[in-house]
Amino acid sequence: MRGAAGEPIPSPFKGLAKMDAEFRRGELSVVAAAGGTGKSVVALNLSIQSNVPTLYFSADSTAATQLSRATAIITGDDAKAIKSKLHADEFEEYSDVLAKRWWQRFNYSARPTPAEIELHLDAYFEVFNIYPHLVIIDNITNIEAGGAGNADEFTFSLEGLCDYLNELARETHAHVMAMHHVIGDYADGLKPIPQSGLKGKISRVPSLILTIHKEIDGMDGRILNISPVKNREGFEDSSGETFASYSFNTRNIRLEDVQGAEVF
């Protein structure tokens, strides 16, 4: 019942929490940004730092990349060094720490279908006797939703996919987070992205829409600014000009609130 009532999952993003931008079970959120800005970094940090039962559909990133990044977030070690150990078959030192996160699962299909998503959710329930509290779709446009090969296949519009994922959230009591792209005017990722900057008709259904733009200091440092452009449960600014700021440690992939940053 807690999931059905929209219980927020634990969030590492304190700045967003101040604006009541929370990731509630039974609801759909969309996170949109330009390519390479940090959508997957935000999703992975939520997954790993919240430490809740998670099913992550990673169509955009490989298993080696996600495993190295997740291990870096958990341990604080350098992600590139971890990936080198993985390729050199010297990964045993991380086996125990990763085994403790057995409730966090990944799927690496490049074009998952709705049927595949449902199958993996049912398999998760069969093994653990619960549905995940968090389901991540990275990216929504990677879902293979077209085709009419048989009666079990349907053609979804982008808005139809949101309807489908929203229903999935309602039925499983998971928070479903879908990554998405933005239109060309915001393709450099360097300026605030308004709600109108999302590709396609996608804004009607999600309870929460976040957009991300970045600041780069020229010395491999990066700040990710996350704007709640739609938020049924709290503050929103559809212009994208109001945001919470997070420092992105490119070494261990961790996101942390920028100390003293004002969100209003």
C-alpha positions as a Markdown table, in Angstrom:
| # | Residue | x | y | z |
|---|---|---|---|---|
| 1 | Met | 0.0 | 0.0 | 0.0 |
| 2 | Arg | 2.9 | 2.3 | 0.6 |
| 3 | Gly | 3.9 | 1.9 | -3.0 |
| 4 | Ala | 0.4 | 2.4 | -4.2 |
| 5 | Ala | 0.1 | 5.6 | -2.2 |
| 6 | Gly | 3.1 | 7.2 | -4.0 |
| 7 | Glu | 5.8 | 6.6 | -1.4 |
| 8 | Pro | 9.0 | 8.4 | -2.4 |
| 9 | Ile | 12.0 | 6.2 | -2.9 |
| 10 | Pro | 15.2 | 7.5 | -1.0 |
| 11 | Ser | 17.0 | 10.1 | -3.1 |
| 12 | Pro | 20.6 | 11.3 | -3.0 |
| 13 | Phe | 19.5 | 14.6 | -4.6 |
| 14 | Lys | 18.8 | 17.0 | -1.7 |
| 15 | Gly | 18.5 | 20.1 | -3.9 |
| 16 | Leu | 15.7 | 18.5 | -5.8 |
| 17 | Ala | 14.0 | 17.3 | -2.6 |
| 18 | Lys | 13.9 | 20.9 | -1.4 |
| 19 | Met | 11.6 | 21.6 | -4.4 |
| 20 | Asp | 9.5 | 18.5 | -3.6 |
| 21 | Ala | 10.9 | 16.9 | -6.8 |
| 22 | Glu | 10.8 | 13.3 | -5.6 |
| 23 | Phe | 10.7 | 9.9 | -7.3 |
| 24 | Arg | 7.4 | 8.4 | -6.1 |
| 25 | Arg | 6.4 | 4.8 | -6.5 |
| 26 | Gly | 3.5 | 4.2 | -8.8 |
| 27 | Glu | 4.5 | 7.2 | -10.9 |
| 28 | Leu | 6.4 | 8.0 | -14.2 |
| 29 | Ser | 9.2 | 10.5 | -14.5 |
| 30 | Val | 11.1 | 11.6 | -17.6 |
| 31 | Val | 14.7 | 12.9 | -17.5 |
| 32 | Ala | 15.7 | 14.8 | -20.7 |
| 33 | Ala | 19.0 | 16.2 | -21.8 |
| 34 | Ala | 21.4 | 16.5 | -24.8 |
| 35 | Gly | 23.5 | 13.5 | -25.7 |
| 36 | Gly | 26.5 | 13.1 | -23.4 |
| 37 | Thr | 25.2 | 15.5 | -20.8 |
| 38 | Gly | 24.7 | 13.0 | -18.0 |
| 39 | Lys | 21.3 | 11.4 | -18.2 |
| 40 | Ser | 22.7 | 7.9 | -17.5 |
| 41 | Val | 24.9 | 9.3 | -14.8 |
| 42 | Val | 21.8 | 10.7 | -13.0 |
| 43 | Ala | 19.9 | 7.5 | -13.4 |
| 44 | Leu | 22.8 | 5.3 | -12.2 |
| 45 | Asn | 23.4 | 7.5 | -9.2 |
| 46 | Leu | 19.8 | 7.4 | -8.2 |
| 47 | Ser | 19.8 | 3.6 | -8.6 |
| 48 | Ile | 23.0 | 2.9 | -6.7 |
| 49 | Gln | 22.8 | 5.6 | -4.0 |
| 50 | Ser | 19.1 | 5.0 | -3.2 |
| 51 | Asn | 20.0 | 1.3 | -2.8 |
| 52 | Val | 16.4 | 0.1 | -3.5 |
| 53 | Pro | 15.3 | -2.9 | -5.5 |
| 54 | Thr | 16.0 | -1.8 | -9.1 |
| 55 | Leu | 15.6 | -3.1 | -12.7 |
| 56 | Tyr | 17.6 | -1.0 | -15.1 |
| 57 | Phe | 17.1 | -1.3 | -18.8 |
| 58 | Ser | 20.4 | 0.0 | -20.2 |
| 59 | Ala | 19.9 | 0.1 | -24.0 |
| 60 | Asp | 22.4 | 3.0 | -24.4 |
| 61 | Ser | 25.4 | 1.7 | -22.3 |
| 62 | Thr | 27.2 | -1.6 | -22.4 |
| 63 | Ala | 27.5 | -4.0 | -19.5 |
| 64 | Ala | 31.2 | -3.2 | -19.0 |
| 65 | Thr | 30.5 | 0.5 | -18.8 |
| 66 | Gln | 27.6 | 0.2 | -16.4 |
| 67 | Leu | 29.4 | -2.4 | -14.2 |
| 68 | Ser | 32.5 | -0.2 | -14.0 |
| 69 | Arg | 30.5 | 2.9 | -13.2 |
| 70 | Ala | 28.3 | 1.3 | -10.6 |
| 71 | Thr | 31.3 | -0.3 | -8.9 |
| 72 | Ala | 33.0 | 3.2 | -8.8 |
| 73 | Ile | 30.0 | 4.8 | -7.3 |
| 74 | Ile | 29.8 | 2.1 | -4.6 |
| 75 | Thr | 33.5 | 1.9 | -3.7 |
| 76 | Gly | 34.8 | 5.4 | -4.7 |
| 77 | Asp | 37.5 | 3.9 | -6.8 |
| 78 | Asp | 38.5 | 5.2 | -10.2 |
| 79 | Ala | 36.0 | 4.0 | -12.9 |
| 80 | Lys | 38.7 | 3.7 | -15.6 |
| 81 | Ala | 40.9 | 1.6 | -13.4 |
| 82 | Ile | 38.0 | -0.6 | -12.5 |
| 83 | Lys | 37.2 | -1.1 | -16.2 |
| 84 | Ser | 40.8 | -2.0 | -16.9 |
| 85 | Lys | 40.7 | -4.6 | -14.2 |
| 86 | Leu | 37.5 | -6.0 | -15.7 |
| 87 | His | 39.1 | -6.3 | -19.1 |
| 88 | Ala | 42.2 | -7.9 | -17.6 |
| 89 | Asp | 40.1 | -10.5 | -15.7 |
| 90 | Glu | 41.3 | -9.0 | -12.4 |
| 91 | Phe | 37.9 | -8.1 | -11.0 |
| 92 | Glu | 37.7 | -10.5 | -8.1 |
| 93 | Glu | 38.4 | -7.8 | -5.4 |
| 94 | Tyr | 35.0 | -6.3 | -6.2 |
| 95 | Ser | 33.0 | -9.6 | -6.2 |
| 96 | Asp | 31.9 | -9.4 | -2.5 |
| 97 | Val | 30.8 | -5.8 | -2.5 |
| 98 | Leu | 28.7 | -6.3 | -5.7 |
| 99 | Ala | 27.2 | -9.5 | -4.4 |
| 100 | Lys | 25.7 | -7.5 | -1.6 |
| 101 | Arg | 23.6 | -5.6 | -4.2 |
| 102 | Trp | 21.8 | -8.6 | -5.5 |
| 103 | Trp | 18.5 | -6.7 | -5.7 |
| 104 | Gln | 19.9 | -4.3 | -8.3 |
| 105 | Arg | 19.6 | -5.9 | -11.8 |
| 106 | Phe | 20.4 | -4.7 | -15.3 |
| 107 | Asn | 19.1 | -5.7 | -18.8 |
| 108 | Tyr | 21.3 | -4.7 | -21.8 |
| 109 | Ser | 19.0 | -5.4 | -24.7 |
| 110 | Ala | 19.6 | -2.6 | -27.3 |
| 111 | Arg | 15.9 | -2.6 | -28.4 |
| 112 | Pro | 13.7 | -4.0 | -25.6 |
| 113 | Thr | 10.1 | -4.6 | -26.5 |
| 114 | Pro | 7.2 | -4.0 | -24.0 |
| 115 | Ala | 6.8 | -7.8 | -23.8 |
| 116 | Glu | 10.5 | -8.1 | -22.8 |
| 117 | Ile | 10.2 | -5.4 | -20.2 |
| 118 | Glu | 7.1 | -7.2 | -18.7 |
| 119 | Leu | 8.9 | -10.6 | -18.8 |
| 120 | His | 11.8 | -9.3 | -16.9 |
| 121 | Leu | 9.5 | -7.6 | -14.3 |
| 122 | Asp | 7.7 | -10.9 | -13.9 |
| 123 | Ala | 11.0 | -12.8 | -13.6 |
| 124 | Tyr | 12.1 | -10.3 | -10.9 |
| 125 | Phe | 8.9 | -10.9 | -9.0 |
| 126 | Glu | 9.3 | -14.6 | -9.3 |
| 127 | Val | 12.8 | -14.6 | -7.9 |
| 128 | Phe | 12.4 | -11.9 | -5.2 |
| 129 | Asn | 8.7 | -12.0 | -4.4 |
| 130 | Ile | 8.4 | -8.2 | -5.0 |
| 131 | Tyr | 8.5 | -5.9 | -8.0 |
| 132 | Pro | 11.4 | -3.4 | -8.2 |
| 133 | His | 10.9 | -0.1 | -6.4 |
| 134 | Leu | 12.7 | 1.6 | -9.3 |
| 135 | Val | 12.6 | 0.8 | -13.0 |
| 136 | Ile | 14.8 | 2.8 | -15.3 |
| 137 | Ile | 14.3 | 2.9 | -19.1 |
| 138 | Asp | 17.5 | 4.3 | -20.7 |
| 139 | Asn | 16.3 | 5.6 | -23.3 |
| 140 | Ile | 12.5 | 5.6 | -24.0 |
| 141 | Thr | 13.2 | 5.9 | -27.8 |
| 142 | Asn | 15.1 | 2.6 | -27.6 |
| 143 | Ile | 11.9 | 0.7 | -26.8 |
| 144 | Glu | 11.0 | -1.4 | -29.9 |
| 145 | Ala | 7.3 | -0.3 | -29.8 |
| 146 | Gly | 6.4 | -0.6 | -33.5 |
| 147 | Gly | 5.5 | -3.4 | -35.8 |
| 148 | Ala | 2.5 | -5.5 | -36.5 |
| 149 | Gly | 4.0 | -8.9 | -36.9 |
| 150 | Asn | 1.4 | -10.6 | -34.8 |
| 151 | Ala | -1.6 | -9.9 | -32.6 |
| 152 | Asp | 0.7 | -9.4 | -29.5 |
| 153 | Glu | 2.6 | -6.5 | -31.0 |
| 154 | Phe | 1.4 | -2.9 | -31.0 |
| 155 | Thr | 2.5 | 0.3 | -32.5 |
| 156 | Phe | 3.0 | 3.0 | -29.9 |
| 157 | Ser | 3.5 | 6.7 | -30.4 |
| 158 | Leu | 5.9 | 8.5 | -28.0 |
| 159 | Glu | 3.0 | 9.6 | -26.0 |
| 160 | Gly | 1.6 | 6.1 | -26.1 |
| 161 | Leu | 4.8 | 4.8 | -24.7 |
| 162 | Cys | 4.5 | 7.2 | -21.8 |
| 163 | Asp | 0.9 | 6.0 | -21.2 |
| 164 | Tyr | 2.2 | 2.4 | -21.3 |
| 165 | Leu | 5.1 | 3.1 | -18.8 |
| 166 | Asn | 2.7 | 5.1 | -16.5 |
| 167 | Glu | 0.4 | 2.1 | -16.4 |
| 168 | Leu | 3.4 | -0.1 | -15.7 |
| 169 | Ala | 4.3 | 2.1 | -12.7 |
| 170 | Arg | 0.7 | 1.9 | -11.4 |
| 171 | Glu | 0.5 | -1.9 | -11.7 |
| 172 | Thr | 3.9 | -2.7 | -10.2 |
| 173 | His | 4.0 | 0.2 | -7.7 |
| 174 | Ala | 7.5 | 1.0 | -9.0 |
| 175 | His | 8.8 | 4.4 | -9.8 |
| 176 | Val | 9.5 | 4.3 | -13.6 |
| 177 | Met | 12.1 | 6.7 | -14.9 |
| 178 | Ala | 12.6 | 7.1 | -18.6 |
| 179 | Met | 15.5 | 8.9 | -20.2 |
| 180 | His | 14.7 | 11.1 | -23.3 |
| 181 | His | 16.3 | 13.4 | -25.8 |
| 182 | Val | 15.8 | 17.1 | -26.5 |
| 183 | Ile | 15.4 | 19.2 | -29.7 |
| 184 | Gly | 18.3 | 20.6 | -31.7 |
| 185 | Asp | 18.2 | 24.1 | -30.1 |
| 186 | Tyr | 19.5 | 22.5 | -26.9 |
| 187 | Ala | 21.8 | 19.8 | -28.4 |
| 188 | Asp | 25.0 | 21.4 | -26.9 |
| 189 | Gly | 23.7 | 20.8 | -23.4 |
| 190 | Leu | 25.0 | 24.1 | -22.1 |
| 191 | Lys | 21.8 | 26.1 | -21.5 |
| 192 | Pro | 18.7 | 25.5 | -19.4 |
| 193 | Ile | 16.1 | 23.3 | -21.2 |
| 194 | Pro | 12.4 | 24.2 | -20.9 |
| 195 | Gln | 9.6 | 21.7 | -21.0 |
| 196 | Ser | 9.0 | 22.7 | -24.6 |
| 197 | Gly | 12.6 | 21.5 | -25.4 |
| 198 | Leu | 11.7 | 17.8 | -25.2 |
| 199 | Lys | 11.4 | 15.8 | -28.4 |
| 200 | Gly | 7.9 | 14.8 | -29.3 |
| 201 | Lys | 4.6 | 14.9 | -27.5 |
| 202 | Ile | 5.7 | 13.5 | -24.2 |
| 203 | Ser | 4.8 | 16.1 | -21.5 |
| 204 | Arg | 1.2 | 15.2 | -20.8 |
| 205 | Val | 1.6 | 11.9 | -18.9 |
| 206 | Pro | 4.7 | 12.0 | -16.6 |
| 207 | Ser | 4.2 | 13.3 | -13.0 |
| 208 | Leu | 7.7 | 14.6 | -13.0 |
| 209 | Ile | 9.9 | 15.9 | -15.9 |
| 210 | Leu | 13.5 | 16.9 | -15.2 |
| 211 | Thr | 15.9 | 18.5 | -17.7 |
| 212 | Ile | 19.7 | 18.6 | -17.4 |
| 213 | His | 22.3 | 21.1 | -18.6 |
| 214 | Lys | 25.9 | 21.2 | -17.8 |
| 215 | Glu | 28.7 | 23.6 | -16.8 |
| 216 | Ile | 32.3 | 22.8 | -17.6 |
| 217 | Asp | 35.2 | 24.5 | -15.9 |
| 218 | Gly | 37.9 | 23.6 | -18.5 |
| 219 | Met | 39.8 | 21.3 | -16.1 |
| 220 | Asp | 37.7 | 18.2 | -16.4 |
| 221 | Gly | 35.3 | 19.5 | -13.7 |
| 222 | Arg | 31.6 | 19.4 | -14.4 |
| 223 | Ile | 28.4 | 20.7 | -12.8 |
| 224 | Leu | 25.1 | 19.1 | -13.7 |
| 225 | Asn | 22.1 | 21.4 | -13.3 |
| 226 | Ile | 18.8 | 19.6 | -12.9 |
| 227 | Ser | 15.6 | 21.6 | -13.5 |
| 228 | Pro | 12.1 | 20.4 | -12.5 |
| 229 | Val | 10.1 | 21.7 | -15.6 |
| 230 | Lys | 7.0 | 19.7 | -14.6 |
| 231 | Asn | 6.1 | 18.5 | -11.1 |
| 232 | Arg | 2.7 | 17.6 | -9.9 |
| 233 | Glu | 3.7 | 17.2 | -6.3 |
| 234 | Gly | 5.8 | 20.4 | -5.8 |
| 235 | Phe | 7.7 | 23.3 | -7.3 |
| 236 | Glu | 8.1 | 23.5 | -11.1 |
| 237 | Asp | 9.5 | 26.1 | -13.5 |
| 238 | Ser | 8.6 | 25.1 | -17.1 |
| 239 | Ser | 11.3 | 27.5 | -18.4 |
| 240 | Gly | 14.1 | 25.3 | -16.9 |
| 241 | Glu | 15.7 | 28.4 | -15.4 |
| 242 | Thr | 15.3 | 27.1 | -11.8 |
| 243 | Phe | 17.6 | 24.2 | -11.0 |
| 244 | Ala | 19.5 | 22.3 | -8.4 |
| 245 | Ser | 23.2 | 21.9 | -9.0 |
| 246 | Tyr | 25.4 | 18.8 | -8.6 |
| 247 | Ser | 29.1 | 18.3 | -8.9 |
| 248 | Phe | 30.0 | 15.4 | -11.1 |
| 249 | Asn | 33.1 | 13.6 | -10.1 |
| 250 | Thr | 34.3 | 12.1 | -13.4 |
| 251 | Arg | 36.7 | 9.8 | -11.6 |
| 252 | Asn | 34.2 | 7.8 | -9.5 |
| 253 | Ile | 31.0 | 8.9 | -11.3 |
| 254 | Arg | 29.4 | 10.2 | -8.1 |
| 255 | Leu | 27.0 | 13.1 | -8.1 |
| 256 | Glu | 26.9 | 15.3 | -5.0 |
| 257 | Asp | 24.9 | 18.4 | -4.1 |
| 258 | Val | 26.9 | 21.6 | -4.6 |
| 259 | Gln | 27.3 | 23.0 | -1.1 |
| 260 | Gly | 25.6 | 26.3 | -0.6 |
| 261 | Ala | 23.9 | 26.3 | -3.9 |
| 262 | Glu | 20.5 | 28.1 | -3.9 |
| 263 | Val | 17.7 | 26.5 | -5.9 |
| 264 | Phe | 15.3 | 29.5 | -5.7 |
